[in-house]
């Protein structure tokens, strides 16, 4: 069975709401929730302000965030055809917030594992688990050369991709499902050859 690594913040859970509120209240900057990846926000507010925002918004509000539209249904569909692993940049000590969020929406059984890529890249973490696909909304996690299929998730992707990166775009979960159906059928067609 093919393996798919899926990012948590901004791909499965709309965790950007508290960041967006912080940006408006503290800096007077309004960034759409689907453009709150580190790569996008640092360009607007700088690395120092981003670090301060991360420290002040915390992880405790994870349980209050809503799912990304279409994510719950898509994950239910995908786990029937793929082995799914949730890969997050959250450190090991913060993984319990993501696990608890998955349980609260009854989708924890869709994932065979929840892992941290803290201290390494998501592609490296994916290689350790022999993932075939990585889905992330932040291109900095996808620019390392990889033999895996890479999907950039986001509704209004405006920044430029790393030159030479082989990354497919998906603006919503229905596009991810279409891409993965094609990917899976192409892989299965090659099995008997």
C-alpha positions as CSV (number, residue, x, y, z in Angstrom):
1,X,0.0,0.0,0.0
2,X,1.3,3.5,-0.9
3,X,2.2,5.8,2.0
4,X,1.2,9.4,2.2
5,X,2.6,11.9,4.7
6,X,0.3,14.8,5.5
7,X,1.1,18.0,7.3
8,X,-1.2,19.0,10.2
9,X,-1.3,22.8,10.6
10,X,-2.9,24.5,7.6
11,X,-3.6,21.2,5.7
12,X,-5.7,19.2,8.1
13,X,-6.5,21.8,10.8
14,X,-7.1,25.5,10.4
15,X,-4.6,26.4,13.0
16,X,-3.9,29.8,11.5
17,X,-6.8,31.6,13.2
18,X,-5.0,32.4,16.4
19,X,-1.9,33.5,14.3
20,X,-4.1,35.7,12.2
21,X,-5.7,37.3,15.3
22,X,-2.3,37.9,16.8
23,X,-1.0,39.5,13.6
24,X,-4.0,41.9,13.4
25,X,-3.9,42.8,17.2
26,X,-0.1,43.0,17.6
27,X,1.2,44.2,14.2
28,X,-1.9,45.5,12.4
29,X,-1.3,43.1,9.6
30,X,-4.1,41.0,8.1
31,X,-2.9,37.8,6.4
32,X,-5.5,35.4,5.0
33,X,-5.7,32.1,7.1
34,X,-4.6,30.0,4.2
35,X,-1.4,32.1,3.7
36,X,-0.1,31.6,7.2
37,X,2.7,29.2,6.4
38,X,6.0,30.2,7.9
39,X,7.5,30.9,4.5
40,X,4.7,33.3,3.6
41,X,4.4,35.1,6.9
42,X,8.1,35.6,7.4
43,X,8.2,37.5,4.1
44,X,5.7,39.9,5.5
45,X,6.7,40.3,9.2
46,X,10.2,39.0,9.4
47,X,11.7,36.0,11.3
48,X,11.9,37.7,14.7
49,X,8.2,38.7,14.7
50,X,7.2,35.2,13.5
51,X,9.1,33.6,16.4
52,X,7.4,35.9,18.9
53,X,4.0,35.1,17.3
54,X,4.7,31.3,17.6
55,X,5.7,31.7,21.3
56,X,2.6,33.8,22.1
57,X,-0.1,31.8,20.3
58,X,0.9,28.5,21.8
59,X,-0.5,25.0,21.1
60,X,-3.2,24.9,23.7
61,X,-5.7,26.4,21.3
62,X,-5.2,23.5,18.9
63,X,-8.3,21.7,20.2
64,X,-10.4,24.8,19.3
65,X,-9.5,25.0,15.7
66,X,-11.8,23.8,12.9
67,X,-10.8,21.4,10.2
68,X,-9.6,22.7,6.8
69,X,-12.7,22.5,4.5
70,X,-13.0,19.0,3.0
71,X,-10.2,17.5,5.1
72,X,-12.2,15.1,7.2
73,X,-14.1,13.6,4.3
74,X,-10.9,13.3,2.2
75,X,-9.0,11.6,5.0
76,X,-11.8,9.1,5.4
77,X,-11.6,8.3,1.7
78,X,-7.7,8.3,1.5
79,X,-7.2,5.9,4.4
80,X,-9.0,3.2,2.5
81,X,-6.4,3.3,-0.3
82,X,-3.2,4.6,1.4
83,X,-1.3,4.4,4.6
84,X,-1.5,7.9,6.1
85,X,1.0,9.4,8.5
86,X,0.6,12.8,10.0
87,X,3.9,14.7,9.9
88,X,4.2,18.0,11.8
89,X,7.0,20.4,12.6
90,X,5.7,20.4,16.2
91,X,8.3,18.9,18.6
92,X,7.6,15.6,20.3
93,X,6.4,17.3,23.4
94,X,3.6,19.1,21.4
95,X,2.4,16.1,19.4
96,X,-0.3,15.2,21.9
97,X,-2.2,18.3,20.9
98,X,-2.4,17.1,17.3
99,X,-3.3,13.5,18.4
100,X,-6.1,14.8,20.7
101,X,-7.4,17.0,17.8
102,X,-7.6,14.0,15.5
103,X,-9.4,12.0,18.3
104,X,-11.9,14.8,18.8
105,X,-13.0,14.6,15.2
106,X,-12.9,10.7,15.2
107,X,-10.2,10.6,12.4
108,X,-7.3,9.3,14.5
109,X,-7.8,5.9,13.1
110,X,-7.2,7.2,9.6
111,X,-3.5,7.6,10.5
112,X,-1.1,4.8,11.2
113,X,1.3,7.2,12.9
114,X,1.7,10.8,14.1
115,X,5.3,12.0,13.9
116,X,7.4,15.1,14.5
117,X,9.9,16.4,11.9
118,X,11.3,18.8,14.5
119,X,15.0,19.0,14.1
120,X,14.9,17.5,10.6
121,X,13.1,18.1,7.3
122,X,9.7,16.6,6.6
123,X,11.1,15.0,3.5
124,X,13.8,13.3,5.7
125,X,11.1,12.2,8.2
126,X,9.1,10.9,5.2
127,X,12.1,9.0,3.9
128,X,12.5,7.2,7.2
129,X,8.9,5.9,6.9
130,X,9.2,5.3,3.2
131,X,6.4,7.6,2.2
132,X,5.6,8.0,-1.5
133,X,3.8,11.4,-1.2
134,X,4.1,14.4,1.0
135,X,1.3,17.0,1.3
136,X,2.2,20.3,2.9
137,X,1.2,24.0,2.7
138,X,4.7,25.4,3.3
139,X,7.1,25.0,0.4
140,X,10.1,25.2,2.6
141,X,9.3,21.6,3.6
142,X,9.1,20.5,0.0
143,X,12.1,22.1,-1.7
144,X,14.7,19.5,-0.8
145,X,15.3,17.1,-3.7
146,X,13.1,14.1,-3.3
147,X,12.0,10.9,-5.1
148,X,8.6,11.3,-3.5
149,X,5.6,13.0,-5.1
150,X,5.2,16.4,-3.5
151,X,1.9,18.3,-3.2
152,X,1.7,22.0,-2.2
153,X,-1.6,22.6,-0.5
154,X,-3.2,26.1,-0.3
155,X,-6.1,28.1,-1.6
156,X,-4.3,31.2,-2.9
157,X,-0.7,30.2,-3.5
158,X,1.1,33.3,-4.6
159,X,4.8,32.7,-3.9
160,X,7.1,31.2,-6.3
161,X,8.4,27.7,-6.1
162,X,12.0,26.8,-5.6
163,X,13.6,26.4,-9.1
164,X,13.6,22.9,-10.3
165,X,11.3,21.6,-7.6
166,X,8.8,19.0,-8.8
167,X,5.8,20.0,-6.8
168,X,2.2,19.6,-7.8
169,X,-0.3,22.3,-6.6
170,X,-3.7,21.5,-5.0
171,X,-5.9,24.4,-4.0
172,X,-8.3,22.2,-1.9
173,X,-8.9,18.6,-0.8
174,X,-10.9,17.6,-3.9
175,X,-7.8,18.4,-6.0
176,X,-5.7,16.3,-3.7
177,X,-8.1,13.4,-4.1
178,X,-8.0,13.8,-7.9
179,X,-4.1,13.9,-7.9
180,X,-3.8,10.9,-5.6
181,X,-6.4,8.9,-7.6
182,X,-4.3,9.4,-10.7
183,X,-1.0,8.8,-8.8
184,X,-2.4,5.5,-7.4
185,X,-3.8,4.3,-10.7
186,X,-0.5,5.0,-12.4
187,X,1.4,3.2,-9.7
188,X,-1.0,0.2,-9.9
189,X,-0.7,0.1,-13.7
190,X,3.0,-0.3,-13.4
191,X,2.8,-3.1,-10.8
192,X,2.0,-5.8,-13.4
193,X,4.8,-4.8,-15.8
